[in-house]
Amino acid sequence: MRLKELYPQVHQDAQITGIATDSRFVQPGFLFVPLSGSKFKGVEFILEATLKGASAIILESSYFQATVPVIVVDNSFKELLRLLKIFYGDPCENLVLTGVTGTDGKTTTCAIINHLLNGRFNSALIGTNGIIYNEKTYPNLFTTPLLSESYRLLNEFVRQGISHATMEVSSEGIIGKRIETIRFDYAIFTNLSHEHLNTHKTMDEYFAAKFQLFKHLKPHGAAIINQDDIYANRFRDIKKLITFSINKPSSFQAVNIEFTKNYLTFDIKTENNIYQGFKLNKPETYNLLNALPGIIIALKEGIPLSLIKKRLASTPIVPGRLEKIASVNKADIYIDFAHTPNSIANLLTEVRKKTDGQLIIVCGATGNKDQTKRPLMGKIATELADYVVFTTEDPYDENPMDIINQMTSSVTKTNYSKITNRKSAISLGIAMSKPGDIVLVTGKGRETTQTEKGEKIAYSDIESINEIINKR
């Protein structure tokens, strides 16, 4: 597409190869539509965008320093929506698109959906662990990509012959208008618990943000809701509502659940039927809840029950989610992304079942974010683990020890240490372990950076664990 096709009034023509609102995503030939955020102005990145090959800039006011055409519009975001439709069309119409929202479990729920769908279809995944399609994984800067990037990706999926896609939809992505004009065939609600109150202020505001996803359903689209969650009744007026559960009656209730060390088995009770003989190779109760939406979608999409069962029994490890990294002197070391009170509680409760030994957790809390959850996390960790090593986890502009002190402010037990250096904290957790114990390193999963004092540095829990073990 040519620039003059979009803007006949411009004197300088150019080939348009894409659209970006963030200079980090600009490629040669892209239209750059810089949108401002709460802490920055989009015009600050015009030079970077032009150096990376932007063909033209869309702004709400004149800008005379640019070396490429500048088109002035009344409203940059409305113009962005117009441009995305012209350039990419409506890729949602050519995809069966699923959006997954909730506080915890989004990444694993998406991974299981994608795994089941790939048993019969060509399916793609957009989420925290990357953009995954055609057996390749690409980095993803945001859990829910910027709108321009989502359009580019969805269009690419259609071009690649992909029929189904699953997307993690965060509350911050929703309020940031990253799913504006995107329409979903299925929208899933996993749960809602204490998190992001620095952004949403109250739990009602937090829920309201999550609920926006369900206003993006296609006319025939279905809401798939965790009936066991305390917020489930707030979805009751949705026209096409499907519920799932373990404890409460629902459209798809897991029953006859039996747990073993390495897997669990269960049946699914519906209004008119009982589907028997499911096996999930993830023995945690919360992972059964993570798996049920995928089973529902697979059934709705016509995948044979026998194939669903086969795929479910062989779900792959979700990177950074209760992932075993090593064993030292017969003690197992895991990493996990858990970083909320609810996820810490669920994780420790389930991992306790895996060992007769001691359960040691290394945990922290992210800086510049919800401070009200920190005392809750600290109290839960000390109540449910045998020993806790509190440490740093992306402190950003905050003092790491201040964060740790907040985490221990409501703790009544003495089974903990405070170590700001994360690698040293992990080292202590491993050194304390004995045969049969489990060491959990939480909060970062497979992240490869840590941010402190405004600087993002290379850091990996996996590398730290392996370096500590190799020096023993």
MOMO-V601199 format. One record per residue. N is the residue number from 0. RES is the residue in one letter. BURIAL is 1 if it has 24 or more other C-alpha atoms within 12 Angstrom, else 0. D_FIRST is the distance of its C-alpha to the first C-alpha in whole Angstrom. Layout:
N,RES,BURIAL,D_FIRST
N,RES,BURIAL,D_FIRST
This chain:
0,M,0,0
1,R,0,4
2,L,1,7
3,K,0,9
4,E,0,7
5,L,1,8
6,Y,1,11
7,P,0,13
8,Q,0,16
9,V,0,14
10,H,0,16
11,Q,0,14
12,D,0,10
13,A,1,9
14,Q,0,6
15,I,1,5
16,T,1,7
17,G,1,9
18,I,1,12
19,A,1,15
20,T,1,18
21,D,1,21
22,S,1,21
23,R,1,22
24,F,1,19
25,V,1,17
26,Q,1,15
27,P,1,14
28,G,1,10
29,F,1,11
30,L,1,11
31,F,1,15
32,V,1,17
33,P,1,20
34,L,1,23
35,S,0,26
36,G,0,29
37,S,0,33
38,K,0,33
39,F,0,30
40,K,0,28
41,G,1,24
42,V,1,25
43,E,0,27
44,F,1,24
45,I,1,22
46,L,1,23
47,E,1,23
48,A,1,19
49,T,1,19
50,L,0,21
51,K,1,19
52,G,1,16
53,A,1,14
54,S,1,12
55,A,1,13
56,I,1,16
57,I,1,16
58,L,1,20
59,E,0,23
60,S,0,25
61,S,0,24
62,Y,0,24
63,F,0,25
64,Q,0,25
65,A,1,22
66,T,0,21
67,V,1,17
68,P,1,16
69,V,1,17
70,I,1,16
71,V,0,20
72,V,0,20
73,D,0,23
74,N,0,22
75,S,1,20
76,F,1,20
77,K,0,20
78,E,1,17
79,L,1,16
80,L,1,17
81,R,0,15
82,L,1,11
83,L,1,12
84,K,1,13
85,I,0,10
86,F,1,8
87,Y,1,11
88,G,0,13
89,D,1,16
90,P,1,17
91,C,1,21
92,E,1,22
93,N,1,21
94,L,1,23
95,V,1,27
96,L,1,27
97,T,1,30
98,G,1,30
99,V,1,34
100,T,1,35
101,G,1,39
102,T,1,41
103,D,1,42
104,G,1,41
105,K,1,37
106,T,1,36
107,T,1,39
108,T,1,38
109,C,1,34
110,A,1,35
111,I,1,38
112,I,1,36
113,N,1,33
114,H,1,36
115,L,1,37
116,L,1,34
117,N,1,33
118,G,1,37
119,R,1,35
120,F,1,31
121,N,1,28
122,S,1,28
123,A,1,27
124,L,1,28
125,I,1,27
126,G,1,30
127,T,1,32
128,N,1,33
129,G,1,29
130,I,1,26
131,I,1,28
132,Y,1,26
133,N,0,27
134,E,0,30
135,K,0,29
136,T,0,29
137,Y,0,26
138,P,0,27
139,N,1,27
140,L,0,27
141,F,1,28
142,T,1,30
143,T,1,27
144,P,1,24
145,L,1,22
146,L,1,20
147,S,1,17
148,E,1,18
149,S,1,19
150,Y,1,16
151,R,1,15
152,L,1,18
153,L,1,18
154,N,1,15
155,E,1,16
156,F,1,20
157,V,1,19
158,R,0,17
159,Q,0,20
160,G,0,22
161,I,1,24
162,S,1,25
163,H,1,27
164,A,1,26
165,T,1,29
166,M,1,28
167,E,1,31
168,V,1,31
169,S,1,33
170,S,1,34
171,E,1,32
172,G,1,29
173,I,1,30
174,I,1,31
175,G,1,28
176,K,1,26
177,R,1,24
178,I,1,24
179,E,1,23
180,T,1,22
181,I,1,23
182,R,1,25
183,F,1,28
184,D,1,30
185,Y,1,33
186,A,1,34
187,I,1,36
188,F,1,39
189,T,1,41
190,N,1,43
191,L,1,44
192,S,1,46
193,H,1,46
194,E,1,43
195,H,1,41
196,L,1,43
197,N,0,42
198,T,0,39
199,H,0,40
200,K,0,44
201,T,0,46
202,M,0,45
203,D,0,45
204,E,0,42
205,Y,1,41
206,F,1,41
207,A,1,39
208,A,1,36
209,K,1,36
210,F,1,37
211,Q,1,33
212,L,1,32
213,F,1,34
214,K,1,32
215,H,1,29
216,L,1,30
217,K,1,29
218,P,0,31
219,H,0,33
220,G,1,33
221,A,1,36
222,A,1,37
223,I,1,39
224,I,1,42
225,N,1,45
226,Q,1,48
227,D,1,50
228,D,1,48
229,I,0,50
230,Y,1,47
231,A,1,46
232,N,0,48
233,R,0,45
234,F,1,43
235,R,0,45
236,D,0,44
237,I,1,40
238,K,0,40
239,K,0,40
240,L,1,41
241,I,1,42
242,T,1,45
243,F,1,46
244,S,1,49
245,I,1,52
246,N,0,54
247,K,0,54
248,P,0,53
249,S,1,50
250,S,1,48
251,F,1,48
252,Q,1,51
253,A,1,51
254,V,1,55
255,N,0,58
256,I,1,56
257,E,0,58
258,F,0,57
259,T,0,58
260,K,0,57
261,N,0,54
262,Y,1,53
263,L,1,53
264,T,1,54
265,F,1,53
266,D,1,53
267,I,1,51
268,K,1,53
269,T,0,51
270,E,0,52
271,N,0,53
272,N,0,53
273,I,0,54
274,Y,1,51
275,Q,0,54
276,G,1,53
277,F,1,50
278,K,1,50
279,L,1,48
280,N,1,49
281,K,1,48
282,P,1,52
283,E,1,51
284,T,1,51
285,Y,1,48
286,N,1,46
287,L,1,47
288,L,1,46
289,N,1,42
290,A,1,43
291,L,1,44
292,P,1,40
293,G,1,39
294,I,1,41
295,I,1,41
296,I,1,37
297,A,1,38
298,L,0,41
299,K,0,38
300,E,1,36
301,G,0,38
302,I,1,39
303,P,0,43
304,L,1,45
305,S,0,47
306,L,0,43
307,I,1,43
308,K,1,46
309,K,0,46
310,R,1,42
311,L,1,44
312,A,1,47
313,S,0,45
314,T,1,42
315,P,0,41
316,I,1,42
317,V,1,40
318,P,1,39
319,G,1,41
320,R,1,43
321,L,1,46
322,E,1,46
323,K,1,49
324,I,1,48
325,A,1,52
326,S,1,56
327,V,1,58
328,N,0,62
329,K,0,61
330,A,1,59
331,D,1,56
332,I,1,53
333,Y,1,50
334,I,1,47
335,D,1,45
336,F,1,42
337,A,1,45
338,H,1,45
339,T,1,46
340,P,1,50
341,N,1,49
342,S,1,47
343,I,1,50
344,A,1,53
345,N,1,51
346,L,1,51
347,L,1,54
348,T,0,56
349,E,1,54
350,V,1,55
351,R,1,58
352,K,0,59
353,K,1,58
354,T,1,61
355,D,0,64
356,G,0,64
357,Q,1,63
358,L,1,59
359,I,1,58
360,I,1,55
361,V,1,53
362,C,1,51
363,G,1,49
364,A,1,47
365,T,1,44
366,G,1,44
367,N,1,42
368,K,1,42
369,D,1,45
370,Q,1,48
371,T,1,50
372,K,1,49
373,R,1,51
374,P,1,54
375,L,1,54
376,M,1,52
377,G,1,55
378,K,1,58
379,I,1,56
380,A,1,56
381,T,1,59
382,E,1,61
383,L,1,59
384,A,1,59
385,D,1,62
386,Y,1,61
387,V,1,58
388,V,1,56
389,F,1,54
390,T,1,52
391,T,1,49
392,E,1,45
393,D,1,43
394,P,1,45
395,Y,0,42
396,D,0,44
397,E,1,47
398,N,0,50
399,P,1,50
400,M,1,54
401,D,1,54
402,I,1,51
403,I,1,54
404,N,1,56
405,Q,1,55
406,M,1,54
407,T,1,58
408,S,0,59
409,S,0,60
410,V,1,61
411,T,0,65
412,K,0,65
413,T,0,66
414,N,1,64
415,Y,1,61
416,S,1,60
417,K,1,58
418,I,1,56
419,T,1,53
420,N,1,52
421,R,1,50
422,K,1,51
423,S,1,55
424,A,1,54
425,I,1,53
426,S,1,56
427,L,1,59
428,G,1,57
429,I,1,58
430,A,1,61
431,M,1,62
432,S,1,62
433,K,0,64
434,P,0,64
435,G,0,63
436,D,1,61
437,I,1,57
438,V,1,55
439,L,1,52
440,V,1,49
441,T,1,47
442,G,1,44
443,K,1,42
444,G,1,41
445,R,1,39
446,E,1,38
447,T,0,38
448,T,0,38
449,Q,1,40
450,T,1,40
451,E,1,43
452,K,0,44
453,G,0,40
454,E,0,39
455,K,0,38
456,I,0,40
457,A,0,40
458,Y,1,42
459,S,1,42
460,D,1,45
461,I,1,45
462,E,1,46
463,S,1,48
464,I,1,50
465,N,0,50
466,E,0,51
467,I,1,54
468,I,1,55
469,N,0,55
470,K,0,57
471,R,0,60
